[in-house]
Amino acid sequence: MALLPAVPTPGATVTGSIHLIESHDPGVRKNHDYSGVVIWLERRAGTPIPIQPKTAQMAQKKKRFVPPVLAVPAGSTVSFPNFDPIFHNAFSNFAGQVFDVGLYPPGTDQKVRFRQPGIVRVFCNIHPAMSAVIVVLNTPYMAVSNLDGSFHIGEVEPGEYRLDVFHERATDQTLSALTRNLTIGNDPVLLPPLEISESGYIQTPHKNKYGKEYPAVIEDRPAYRPGKQP
């Protein structure tokens, strides 16, 4: 009887949870919203893991970016559909991924390819309250925490890894302290809870795509409404 070749295992599952402390954010303090934290694994040694770019979406709804935090492999394309009845203009001036999709009307879409790994902060040139983060990574092993802080990274090949964390309301020093080395085998890995302090975080206002201050009063003038081009 011929022997069938062994079917390769899909890899280990890494799970854990995030707990935010010392926060001034109402969503955290009142609703225990621990979402939007990015966790990823990068191989420390051995054969590099192939990265498969993907297509993701960061919509604009009710003058917000949805989701407000996105993690994608390097080379991925992110679409920015406008589901609002007004114009928007997504842009980023951060080094490594400068882009400006321009002013575009309701019901349309713009796409941007993110080639380089890094933290990309996204804003709207019309509405200063709109902000988001896209974390571009050189690994396929990533997750964004859910509302309850839980996260799940599936099909991780056995090997030696470094775990890193990004949270937009944490200092670099706080995030660096969370970095750790992991040895992944074939068995599921349950990490101890990751506690992230927001102490020391200071939110600073950003400028528009021209490097200037936003107007004191933001109005969606007729020039920004459907049927009338700016």
trRosetta pair geometry for C-beta under 8 A, 3 or more apart (Angstrom, degrees):
i j d omega theta_ij theta_ji phi_ij phi_ji
9 186 6.0 43 93 -142 163 111
10 154 7.5 -12 136 162 120 95
10 155 4.5 -69 158 -114 94 96
11 154 7.4 112 85 158 106 57
11 155 4.0 84 53 -169 120 46
11 156 4.8 175 159 60 122 30
11 157 5.0 -68 -111 -70 122 40
11 158 7.3 -153 -134 -28 78 60
11 186 7.7 -123 -147 -127 31 59
12 155 7.8 119 53 -136 32 11
12 156 4.8 -44 64 63 83 95
12 158 6.9 91 -14 -77 114 65
12 184 5.2 -158 45 -176 143 103
12 185 6.4 95 -63 81 141 43
12 186 5.9 -174 -68 -157 95 20
12 187 6.3 18 -119 74 114 26
12 188 6.0 166 -165 -97 86 33
12 189 5.9 54 155 -9 130 97
13 152 6.8 -18 -172 -164 103 90
13 153 7.2 156 -161 82 53 53
13 154 5.2 -12 -113 -115 85 65
13 155 7.6 21 -81 -30 67 38
13 156 7.2 148 -90 13 19 98
13 188 4.7 -14 60 -121 93 90
13 189 7.2 -167 92 32 48 68
14 41 6.9 100 32 -41 164 140
14 141 7.6 53 32 -174 132 118
14 152 7.6 148 83 -158 53 42
14 153 4.4 -8 61 60 101 105
14 154 8.0 -147 29 -69 66 27
14 156 5.7 30 -14 -7 110 149
14 182 7.7 56 -120 153 138 163
14 184 7.0 -62 -65 -111 117 121
14 188 7.7 175 -78 -165 33 62
14 189 4.6 -10 -111 68 74 111
14 191 6.7 41 -177 -28 91 108
15 150 7.2 -9 -170 -169 98 91
15 151 6.9 172 -149 89 56 54
15 152 5.1 -7 -104 -105 88 70
15 153 7.5 -167 -72 26 44 66
15 188 7.2 1 9 -178 104 107
15 189 7.3 164 26 88 60 60
15 190 5.6 -19 70 -112 93 66
15 191 7.0 -158 94 17 41 84
16 39 7.2 -160 60 -165 123 172
16 150 7.6 168 95 -148 36 53
16 151 5.8 -11 63 57 76 94
16 190 6.9 140 -82 -169 64 51
16 191 3.4 -19 -88 58 125 111
16 192 7.4 10 -136 65 109 22
16 193 6.9 155 -177 -106 89 35
16 194 6.2 55 149 -11 131 103
17 34 7.8 44 179 114 82 152
17 145 7.7 90 -153 -137 45 115
17 148 7.5 -51 -139 127 111 83
17 149 4.6 61 -173 119 84 105
17 150 5.1 -31 -102 -93 84 55
17 151 7.1 164 -96 13 33 76
17 193 5.0 -32 76 -116 97 83
17 194 7.1 -177 91 26 45 75
18 34 4.9 174 94 164 98 119
18 37 4.7 142 -118 47 166 152
18 39 7.7 -153 -63 -46 115 123
18 145 4.5 -38 14 -111 135 158
18 149 3.9 -142 62 -158 70 94
18 150 7.8 -131 17 -44 77 15
18 151 6.8 56 -20 -16 102 114
18 167 8.0 148 -160 -81 139 130
18 193 7.5 149 -103 -165 12 78
18 194 5.3 -29 -108 72 62 99
18 196 6.4 -9 -165 4 98 117
19 34 6.4 -49 -109 -117 31 147
19 149 5.9 32 -70 -144 50 163
19 193 5.4 27 -6 171 117 123
19 194 7.1 167 23 82 72 47
19 195 4.9 -26 72 -107 103 69
19 196 7.2 160 79 22 48 70
20 23 5.2 35 144 -45 112 136
20 25 8.0 -20 138 45 147 123
20 28 5.1 -77 95 -142 134 132
20 34 5.2 -177 -3 -116 102 86
20 37 7.8 -172 -65 -53 105 131
20 149 7.6 -156 -10 -98 82 118
20 167 7.6 169 -102 -161 108 154
20 169 7.9 42 -147 79 130 120
20 196 5.4 -29 -107 72 64 94
20 197 7.9 130 -163 -105 57 19
20 198 6.2 31 -173 -29 102 110
21 195 6.0 11 -3 -174 122 99
21 196 7.1 162 23 80 75 42
21 197 5.2 -38 76 -101 93 66
21 198 7.2 -174 83 11 41 79
21 199 8.0 -21 108 -22 82 98
22 197 4.7 19 41 -155 126 88
22 198 5.4 -167 94 52 78 70
22 199 4.1 -23 136 -48 146 95
23 28 4.0 -18 104 93 156 149
23 29 6.0 -151 91 -54 98 83
23 169 7.0 60 -127 125 98 142
23 198 4.3 67 -97 31 71 142
24 29 7.3 -6 -153 -39 21 130
24 198 7.0 -135 11 112 71 131
25 28 4.3 72 76 11 102 108
25 29 6.6 168 82 -9 51 89
25 33 7.8 -92 121 65 121 108
25 169 6.6 -54 -39 -115 131 174
25 198 7.1 -93 -5 -174 104 176
26 29 5.8 -62 -135 45 31 104
26 30 5.4 -3 178 9 72 118
26 31 7.7 51 137 4 68 98
27 30 6.9 -60 -120 51 16 88
27 31 5.2 -42 -161 46 56 118
27 33 4.0 -38 156 37 100 138
28 31 7.3 -38 -70 58 9 74
28 32 6.9 38 -163 -118 45 24
28 33 5.7 -93 -80 56 49 76
28 34 7.1 81 -122 -78 88 58
28 198 7.5 131 60 -9 173 150
32 148 7.6 22 127 -123 106 55
33 147 5.8 -56 -134 -152 71 76
34 37 6.9 -31 165 -3 76 121
34 145 5.8 -69 128 139 85 136
34 146 7.8 36 83 86 84 50
34 147 6.9 88 47 165 65 30
34 148 6.5 -1 45 154 110 17
34 149 3.3 -4 98 -74 144 91
35 69 7.7 174 141 39 83 125
35 144 7.4 41 -174 148 78 94
35 145 5.5 -164 -132 101 39 83
35 146 5.8 -44 -102 166 92 22
35 147 4.8 -20 -49 -87 115 42
35 149 7.6 -113 -63 -73 44 42
36 67 7.6 -172 -99 166 86 111
36 68 6.1 -16 -114 81 129 102
36 69 4.0 121 -149 11 83 142
36 144 6.5 -9 -122 -176 25 106
36 145 6.6 -40 37 59 29 92
36 167 7.4 93 112 -134 84 76
36 168 7.3 -50 146 15 118 106
37 69 7.8 31 -39 131 16 167
37 144 7.0 148 70 -159 38 58
37 145 4.2 22 49 8 92 127
37 149 7.6 19 27 -138 129 69
37 151 7.6 -97 83 -53 96 137
37 165 6.4 -6 174 -167 106 101
37 166 7.2 169 -164 83 60 49
37 167 4.7 -19 -117 -88 91 98
37 194 7.9 -175 141 94 151 128
37 196 6.7 174 -117 2 143 159
38 69 6.5 -143 -48 167 99 122
38 71 4.8 139 -131 -73 119 128
38 135 4.6 46 -130 26 176 163
38 142 6.6 -12 -169 -169 94 106
38 143 7.5 162 -151 85 51 43
38 144 5.5 -27 -95 -100 66 74
38 145 7.9 -116 -62 -5 24 81
38 165 7.0 150 84 -159 58 49
38 166 4.4 -2 57 55 108 99
38 167 7.6 -174 25 -68 69 51
39 142 7.0 157 86 -155 50 57
39 143 5.2 -12 61 61 96 90
39 144 7.8 168 19 -91 73 25
39 145 7.0 78 -10 -51 110 88
39 151 5.3 111 32 121 134 164
39 153 7.0 -113 104 -45 105 123
39 163 6.9 -7 -170 -169 93 97
39 164 7.5 166 -151 86 48 47
39 165 5.5 -12 -102 -105 72 77
39 194 7.5 157 -97 18 128 163
40 71 7.0 -172 -64 -167 118 142
40 135 7.8 -161 -25 134 135 131
40 137 5.3 -136 -144 -135 167 157
40 139 5.7 133 173 70 116 130
40 141 6.0 124 -161 100 71 71
40 142 4.0 -15 -101 -103 100 83
40 143 7.4 171 -79 20 58 58
40 153 7.7 136 -124 -103 42 141
40 163 7.5 163 85 -148 37 55
40 164 5.7 -16 62 61 84 90
41 139 6.2 -157 84 161 55 153
41 141 4.1 -35 53 107 100 134
41 142 7.7 -150 21 -70 65 50
41 153 6.4 124 -2 153 117 163
41 156 6.3 24 66 -129 157 131
41 161 4.3 -2 -171 -178 105 141
41 162 7.1 150 -154 71 57 41
41 163 5.7 -27 -97 -95 74 66
41 164 8.0 165 -89 19 27 73
41 182 7.0 -64 -126 51 115 130
41 184 7.6 44 -167 -38 155 143
42 137 7.7 -138 -75 -174 103 105
42 138 6.7 46 -121 81 117 90
42 139 4.8 -126 -96 -57 69 141
42 141 7.7 -168 -67 58 37 108
42 161 6.4 140 69 -157 33 81
42 162 5.2 -20 61 57 88 95
42 164 6.9 16 3 2 109 116
43 46 5.9 -91 176 59 128 100
43 48 6.7 175 61 -125 138 45
43 49 5.7 143 -19 -16 133 105
43 139 7.3 159 -5 -114 77 113
43 159 5.6 -9 -130 124 102 143
43 160 7.0 85 -161 78 66 61
43 161 5.8 -52 -99 -100 42 73
44 159 7.8 176 37 148 76 99
44 160 4.4 -65 50 117 114 102
44 161 6.1 -176 -13 -110 92 16
44 162 5.5 106 -69 -29 100 93
44 181 6.8 14 -49 -133 153 104
45 159 7.4 -161 70 -175 68 104
45 160 5.4 22 34 58 95 124
46 159 5.3 -106 31 -138 157 126
46 160 7.1 142 -7 34 116 89
49 139 6.4 51 66 -139 129 71
49 140 6.0 -117 135 17 124 103
49 141 7.5 20 103 -14 168 104
49 157 6.5 178 -106 27 115 131
50 140 7.5 21 93 -30 56 131
51 73 4.7 174 -173 -174 107 131
51 74 6.2 27 141 51 157 85
51 75 6.7 129 118 27 116 126
51 138 6.6 -91 -66 -163 151 49
51 139 6.9 -115 -96 -119 109 9
51 140 5.6 -175 -121 -54 62 86
52 73 6.6 88 69 58 44 163
52 140 6.4 41 27 -102 83 124
53 72 7.8 38 -150 166 68 103
53 73 5.7 -138 -101 89 46 107
53 74 7.2 -72 -91 102 93 41
53 75 3.5 -100 -78 109 126 100
53 76 4.5 -175 -160 -77 83 54
53 77 7.1 66 161 -8 118 73
54 72 6.4 -136 58 -149 96 97
54 73 6.4 90 7 33 91 103
54 76 5.0 -7 54 -122 60 113
54 77 7.9 -128 107 37 37 67
55 76 6.9 -178 -81 -167 26 86
55 77 5.2 -15 -112 70 74 96
55 78 7.8 159 -162 -89 52 31
55 79 7.0 27 -177 -16 97 103
56 70 5.9 139 143 -172 144 130
56 72 5.2 -124 0 -88 144 125
56 76 6.1 30 3 161 105 131
56 77 7.5 168 28 89 65 47
56 78 5.0 -24 74 -108 91 78
56 79 7.5 -168 94 21 42 72
57 78 6.9 152 -100 -161 19 69
57 79 5.0 -23 -111 62 75 95
57 80 7.9 161 -159 -80 62 28
57 81 6.7 -8 -156 7 112 105
58 65 5.4 0 171 -172 105 103
58 66 7.0 154 -165 72 55 36
58 67 6.7 -81 -120 47 77 56
58 70 5.5 -95 -76 -30 111 149
58 78 5.6 18 3 176 105 119
58 79 7.4 172 32 81 61 47
58 80 5.7 -17 76 -102 88 73
58 90 7.9 120 99 -128 118 156
58 122 7.1 68 132 77 158 168
58 132 6.1 140 -167 135 135 164
58 134 7.0 -86 -50 -76 150 111
59 65 7.3 147 78 -158 42 49
59 66 4.7 -26 65 65 94 95
59 80 7.4 148 -111 -157 26 43
59 81 5.2 -24 -119 64 81 92
59 83 5.6 15 -179 -2 116 120
60 63 7.6 8 -179 -112 89 22
60 64 7.2 163 -151 77 53 36
60 65 6.2 -29 -96 -97 66 56
60 66 7.5 165 -89 18 16 85
60 80 6.5 42 -25 177 105 84
60 81 7.0 -153 24 95 79 49
60 82 5.0 -15 60 -117 122 58
60 83 6.2 172 79 29 60 73
60 84 5.7 -65 125 -7 96 109
60 88 4.9 -35 164 -47 170 173
60 90 7.2 -140 -62 -56 128 112
60 124 7.4 100 -126 -86 131 130
60 130 7.4 16 -134 -148 101 144
61 64 5.9 -31 73 61 66 86
61 66 5.1 -13 29 4 113 135
61 83 4.8 -6 -90 71 83 122
61 84 6.5 170 -125 -59 30 82
62 84 6.8 176 -50 -97 22 103
63 84 6.6 78 -54 -101 56 150
63 86 8.0 9 -74 55 90 130
63 124 7.8 -110 -155 32 72 163
63 127 5.2 -138 -153 -173 105 165
63 129 6.8 42 148 78 115 111
63 130 5.9 -119 174 -68 70 110
64 68 7.1 -54 177 -75 100 98
64 130 6.3 -167 -113 -118 31 86
65 68 5.5 108 84 -106 93 56
65 90 7.7 95 -96 -110 117 117
65 122 6.4 104 -95 96 164 122
65 124 7.9 -174 -52 -40 100 104
65 130 6.0 108 -25 -173 90 94
65 131 7.1 -96 14 100 126 18
65 132 3.6 -73 87 -48 153 134
67 70 5.8 136 70 -68 103 82
67 132 7.6 124 110 -143 52 121
67 144 7.5 110 129 126 156 162
68 131 7.5 45 -154 98 101 62
68 132 4.8 -143 -156 -117 53 83
68 133 7.1 39 149 22 70 76
69 132 6.8 -162 -69 -166 37 79
69 133 5.1 0 -116 63 75 97
69 134 8.0 168 -159 -84 44 34
69 135 7.4 17 -173 -7 88 105
69 144 5.7 161 110 -144 108 132
69 168 7.1 -146 -93 -17 117 120
70 78 6.8 105 119 -120 156 135
70 132 7.2 29 2 164 98 118
70 133 7.3 -178 31 96 64 55
70 134 4.8 -15 70 -114 101 75
70 135 7.1 -174 92 25 49 70
70 144 7.3 -57 -122 -60 25 152
71 134 7.7 160 -88 -165 28 54
71 135 4.5 -18 -108 68 78 105
71 137 6.4 15 -172 -7 96 123
71 142 4.6 -143 140 150 136 136
71 143 7.3 43 55 87 150 5
71 144 5.4 177 4 -55 114 100
72 76 3.8 -111 165 57 125 156
72 78 6.5 -137 -24 -64 162 106
72 114 6.3 102 83 59 128 135
72 134 6.6 -14 16 -172 109 101
72 135 7.5 150 24 80 59 56
72 136 5.9 -21 72 -110 85 65
72 137 7.3 166 85 24 35 83
73 76 5.4 114 65 -38 66 112
73 136 7.6 38 153 -162 15 66
73 137 6.0 -62 -111 73 46 79
73 138 7.6 78 -154 -118 75 19
73 139 7.1 -131 -114 76 90 30
73 140 5.8 -7 -83 -96 133 59
73 142 7.6 -174 -65 9 71 132
74 114 6.8 -111 -135 117 50 83
74 115 6.3 40 -176 178 91 31
74 116 6.5 -6 -136 -145 115 8
74 117 5.1 -62 -71 -60 121 77
74 136 5.4 81 -89 167 67 100
74 137 6.6 -126 -31 82 80 29
74 138 5.5 7 -6 -87 129 62
75 113 7.1 -19 -166 -176 38 102
75 114 7.4 -44 9 83 10 61
75 115 6.0 45 -87 -122 51 56
76 113 7.2 -179 100 -148 31 64
76 114 5.7 -6 65 51 76 99
76 136 7.3 -159 37 -127 104 92
77 111 5.4 13 178 -179 110 114
77 112 7.0 165 -153 84 66 34
77 113 4.8 -36 -96 -95 80 73
77 114 7.5 169 -96 11 28 73
78 111 7.0 163 84 -152 39 65
78 112 5.6 -17 60 62 88 86
78 113 8.0 157 16 -96 67 26
78 114 6.4 33 -3 -16 110 115
78 134 6.4 -79 -47 -122 167 148
79 109 5.3 -4 -174 -176 111 118
79 110 7.2 154 -156 82 63 35
79 111 4.8 -33 -99 -96 70 84
80 88 7.8 -132 151 105 114 130
80 90 4.8 -101 -164 14 161 156
80 101 6.1 -157 54 -8 141 169
80 109 6.7 149 72 -159 49 65
80 110 5.0 -18 57 64 103 85
80 111 7.3 -180 13 -85 76 33
80 112 7.1 32 -15 0 114 103
81 108 7.5 -168 -144 107 63 30
81 109 4.3 -28 -96 -101 73 96
82 87 7.5 -16 -160 -144 156 34
82 88 5.0 -176 -113 25 117 118
82 104 6.1 -176 -15 101 143 96
82 105 6.9 179 84 116 149 28
82 106 5.5 -125 121 -119 110 38
82 107 6.8 -37 83 13 91 24
82 108 5.8 14 36 58 112 66
82 109 7.1 -159 8 -83 72 44
83 106 7.5 38 -170 -152 13 83
83 107 7.9 74 -111 -78 40 42
84 88 6.5 99 42 -41 126 115
84 106 6.0 -114 90 -106 51 98
85 106 5.3 2 -131 -88 30 154
85 225 7.1 7 143 -145 87 76
85 226 6.0 -69 -171 -22 76 115
86 106 6.6 76 23 -59 17 105
86 126 7.9 -152 139 118 116 155
86 220 4.7 -61 -127 -149 145 135
86 224 5.2 28 -166 139 94 103
86 225 6.2 -43 -111 -99 72 54
86 226 7.8 -100 -90 -34 32 73
87 103 5.4 17 173 -172 131 94
87 104 6.6 158 -150 77 85 27
87 105 5.6 -46 -97 -102 84 49
87 106 7.3 -91 -74 -34 44 68
87 126 6.6 121 99 -38 89 162
87 220 8.0 161 36 -147 76 95
87 224 4.3 -115 28 -156 108 82
87 225 7.7 -90 -13 -50 89 19
87 230 6.8 -24 -25 -40 175 118
88 103 7.7 169 87 -143 26 55
88 104 6.7 -27 64 60 70 76
88 124 5.4 -70 -160 -136 90 121
88 126 6.4 -127 -130 32 44 124
88 127 7.4 -44 -123 13 84 113
88 130 7.7 -68 -142 97 113 176
89 100 7.4 4 175 -167 96 83
89 101 6.9 -173 -156 71 54 80
89 102 6.3 -75 -132 151 95 19
89 103 4.8 -35 -78 -87 112 59
89 104 7.2 133 -89 11 60 70
89 124 5.9 107 63 -164 61 69
89 125 3.9 -42 93 36 124 108
89 126 5.6 110 23 -17 102 94
89 209 7.4 -92 134 -14 120 139
90 99 8.0 4 119 107 89 104
90 101 5.2 27 63 25 88 122
90 110 7.0 -170 44 69 114 128
90 122 5.8 -5 -165 -175 101 110
90 123 7.4 153 -147 83 54 33
90 124 6.0 -40 -88 -95 51 67
91 99 6.4 -157 -144 98 56 60
91 100 4.2 12 -117 -109 110 72
91 101 6.9 -144 -75 16 66 69
91 122 7.4 150 75 -153 27 66
91 123 6.1 -31 65 68 76 79
91 124 7.6 112 19 -122 80 22
91 125 5.6 46 9 -48 128 103
91 209 4.4 -3 108 -91 165 123
92 97 6.0 10 96 108 138 88
92 98 6.3 -146 97 -129 78 37
92 99 5.5 33 41 43 92 79
92 100 7.9 -149 33 -66 48 59
92 120 5.3 5 -159 -175 166 93
92 121 6.1 146 -134 77 104 52
92 122 5.2 -56 -69 -98 106 58
92 123 7.0 129 -90 17 56 76
93 98 6.0 23 -136 -125 37 93
93 209 6.5 168 -55 -134 111 60
93 211 7.6 129 -129 -73 166 78
94 97 6.4 9 82 60 91 78
94 98 7.1 -172 60 -80 40 64
94 118 7.5 -175 130 135 117 125
94 119 7.2 -83 158 99 156 70
94 120 5.7 179 64 -133 132 53
94 121 5.3 109 -39 32 139 86
95 98 7.4 -7 -109 -47 28 96
95 118 7.7 -111 97 -177 70 160
96 116 4.8 -132 -173 100 90 134
96 117 7.9 -59 -178 85 136 37
96 118 4.0 39 124 23 159 168
96 120 7.3 -124 91 -81 103 87
97 114 5.7 4 -125 -134 141 87
97 115 7.7 166 -100 40 95 68
97 116 6.1 -157 -60 56 90 100
97 118 6.3 -176 -7 69 110 122
97 120 4.5 -41 73 -101 137 123
97 134 7.9 -89 105 80 159 119
97 136 6.9 122 -49 -1 150 148
99 112 5.0 61 -180 -134 167 138
100 125 7.7 44 -143 -44 101 135
100 209 5.6 89 -111 -153 123 148
101 104 6.6 -51 132 -8 105 126
101 110 3.8 104 -165 136 135 158
101 112 6.6 -98 -70 -55 107 109
102 110 7.4 167 48 -103 81 154
103 125 7.6 -87 -76 66 82 125
103 126 7.7 86 -115 -47 97 120
103 230 5.7 -20 127 20 159 145
104 108 4.9 -113 164 87 113 129
104 110 5.8 164 2 -39 161 117
105 108 5.5 75 66 5 70 123
105 226 6.3 100 -171 -113 114 66
105 229 7.8 -70 -62 -102 125 67
106 226 5.2 -47 32 -81 125 106
107 226 8.0 57 5 -114 113 120
114 120 6.7 -109 -127 -18 128 155
114 134 6.5 -138 -84 134 160 135
114 136 4.6 -139 148 -99 128 137
116 136 6.6 82 95 106 44 143
117 136 5.0 -157 -127 110 41 87
117 137 5.6 55 -130 -124 108 21
117 138 4.7 -57 -59 -33 145 90
118 136 5.6 8 44 55 55 105
119 133 6.5 -24 -169 -162 89 107
119 134 7.9 149 -162 79 42 49
119 135 5.9 -15 -108 -108 67 72
119 136 7.9 -157 -73 24 22 76
119 166 6.5 -178 -98 -149 118 148
120 133 6.9 140 78 -162 54 54
120 134 4.3 -18 66 63 111 95
120 135 7.6 -165 25 -76 76 26
120 136 6.3 50 -10 -12 114 109
121 131 6.8 -14 -176 -166 93 101
121 132 7.6 157 -159 83 50 43
121 133 5.7 -25 -104 -103 61 74
121 206 7.6 -165 134 -95 133 154
122 131 6.8 145 82 -160 59 49
122 132 4.4 -18 62 65 110 91
122 133 7.0 -169 15 -81 86 21
122 134 6.2 59 -27 -9 120 101
123 128 7.3 -5 -168 -136 118 48
123 130 6.3 119 -160 95 55 80
123 131 5.4 -14 -99 -103 75 74
123 132 8.0 -178 -71 25 36 68
123 206 5.8 -138 -79 98 153 146
123 208 7.8 -147 118 -126 135 45
123 209 7.8 -171 81 -61 112 79
124 127 4.5 12 88 50 133 83
124 128 7.6 -125 70 -68 83 21
124 130 3.9 30 8 71 118 136
125 208 5.1 75 -146 -161 75 99
125 209 4.7 -37 -99 -5 118 112
126 218 7.2 113 159 -158 68 114
126 220 7.8 63 161 -100 130 75
126 224 6.7 118 -144 -124 151 148
127 130 4.5 65 96 -5 107 113
127 218 6.2 104 -116 175 59 152
128 205 7.3 8 177 -158 131 98
128 206 7.1 178 -154 64 92 84
128 208 7.6 -80 -88 -75 93 81
128 214 4.2 -97 -55 -24 131 168
128 218 6.8 -152 12 -63 92 144
131 206 7.2 125 -98 16 126 140
133 166 7.8 -152 146 136 143 125
133 168 5.3 -163 -34 -72 152 129
135 142 7.7 -176 101 -160 117 142
135 166 5.5 159 -103 58 142 153
137 142 5.5 143 42 -68 159 141
139 142 6.4 128 92 -44 97 95
141 153 5.1 60 -172 -175 86 127
141 156 5.4 60 -117 -104 136 97
141 161 7.6 -51 81 -138 155 145
142 153 6.8 137 46 -113 5 111
143 151 4.1 128 120 -175 135 108
143 152 5.9 157 -118 60 149 39
143 153 4.9 -117 -27 -68 118 80
144 151 7.1 -165 92 -118 16 112
145 149 5.3 -17 -176 -150 128 38
145 150 6.7 140 -154 67 78 27
145 151 4.7 -68 -96 -60 64 108
146 149 6.9 -41 67 29 69 14
146 150 5.0 -10 39 59 115 81
146 151 6.9 178 -2 -76 79 56
149 193 7.9 28 139 -144 136 99
153 156 6.0 48 126 -52 104 118
156 161 7.5 -38 -175 -46 129 156
156 184 5.2 -75 123 -178 122 158
156 189 7.9 -40 55 20 142 123
157 184 7.4 96 96 101 38 128
158 184 5.6 -157 -130 107 43 80
158 185 5.2 20 -122 -138 109 34
158 186 6.1 -31 -68 -55 118 65
159 183 7.9 -130 120 -148 25 56
159 184 5.9 2 50 56 53 99
160 181 6.9 -8 -174 -172 92 104
160 182 7.6 159 -158 85 48 48
160 183 5.8 -24 -104 -104 67 69
160 184 7.8 -176 -85 20 19 78
161 181 7.1 154 86 -158 46 57
161 182 4.8 -19 68 64 96 95
161 183 7.7 166 24 -90 77 22
161 184 5.8 30 2 -10 123 116
162 179 6.5 1 -179 -170 101 98
162 180 7.4 168 -154 88 60 30
162 181 5.7 -37 -100 -100 65 64
162 182 7.5 157 -100 18 16 80
163 178 7.8 -87 114 140 97 83
163 179 6.7 169 84 -149 63 49
163 180 5.2 -5 50 60 108 78
163 181 7.6 -176 11 -93 81 13
163 182 5.5 60 -29 -14 109 121
163 191 7.7 128 -131 -109 169 147
164 175 7.7 41 -172 168 81 101
164 178 7.6 97 -152 98 40 96
164 179 5.5 0 -102 -107 68 91
165 175 5.7 -147 84 -148 85 86
165 178 4.6 -35 30 108 130 142
165 179 7.4 -143 15 -70 82 57
165 194 6.4 173 -87 172 155 151
165 196 7.1 -141 141 -86 143 126
166 175 6.4 30 -107 -139 45 142
167 170 4.2 60 77 5 107 117
167 175 6.7 -173 30 -88 82 107
167 196 5.3 86 8 172 161 157
167 198 7.8 -100 128 -90 129 85
169 198 4.7 -3 133 -131 107 112
169 201 4.7 64 -176 -175 66 170
169 203 7.8 -27 -115 -67 89 97
170 174 4.4 -115 180 86 103 133
170 175 5.4 121 112 -53 122 91
170 196 5.3 -70 -83 -180 143 111
170 197 6.9 108 -125 78 98 51
170 198 6.0 -90 -82 -103 66 56
170 201 6.2 -64 -89 -69 19 123
171 174 4.7 100 56 4 78 101
171 175 7.1 -151 94 -2 43 87
171 200 4.7 -29 -35 106 135 125
171 201 6.2 -145 -49 -75 75 69
172 175 5.8 -60 -148 41 33 108
172 176 6.1 36 155 -25 68 107
173 176 5.8 -52 -145 32 29 112
173 177 6.7 31 156 -22 61 104
173 200 7.7 -31 51 109 115 162
174 177 6.0 -59 -159 29 30 112
174 178 7.2 26 148 -20 62 106
174 196 6.5 90 154 -157 122 75
174 197 5.6 -133 -131 60 135 87
174 199 7.8 143 -78 58 138 76
174 200 7.1 169 -35 56 122 129
175 178 5.7 -57 -159 28 40 113
175 179 7.6 56 146 -37 64 89
175 196 7.8 23 -88 -134 65 110
176 179 5.9 -33 -165 1 44 116
178 194 6.0 60 -148 -158 122 113
178 196 6.9 -10 -70 -93 145 89
182 189 7.1 71 -172 -172 131 161
184 189 6.3 -80 -118 -31 82 144
191 194 6.9 7 129 -41 127 97
197 200 7.6 60 121 18 106 99
198 201 4.9 -53 -177 14 76 132
207 210 7.6 -101 148 73 107 55
207 211 5.2 36 121 -156 145 32
207 212 5.8 142 -170 60 112 17
207 213 6.2 -68 -123 -80 86 38
207 214 7.5 -175 -147 -30 44 73
208 211 7.3 -61 70 9 63 16
208 212 5.5 -20 43 63 104 74
208 213 7.5 41 -2 129 95 8
208 214 5.7 122 -50 -77 105 74
214 218 6.7 -13 163 -75 120 109
215 218 6.1 141 73 -79 100 59
220 224 4.9 -112 -162 83 71 127
220 225 6.7 96 150 -66 100 84
221 224 5.6 91 58 11 64 98
221 225 7.7 -117 110 -17 39 94
222 225 5.3 -54 -148 21 44 119
222 228 5.7 6 154 67 83 163
223 228 6.0 -110 -125 123 33 116
223 229 7.9 -18 -163 117 73 28
223 230 4.8 73 166 -114 105 69
224 228 8.0 -9 20 82 14 102
224 230 6.6 27 -80 -77 60 105
225 228 5.7 37 68 36 78 111
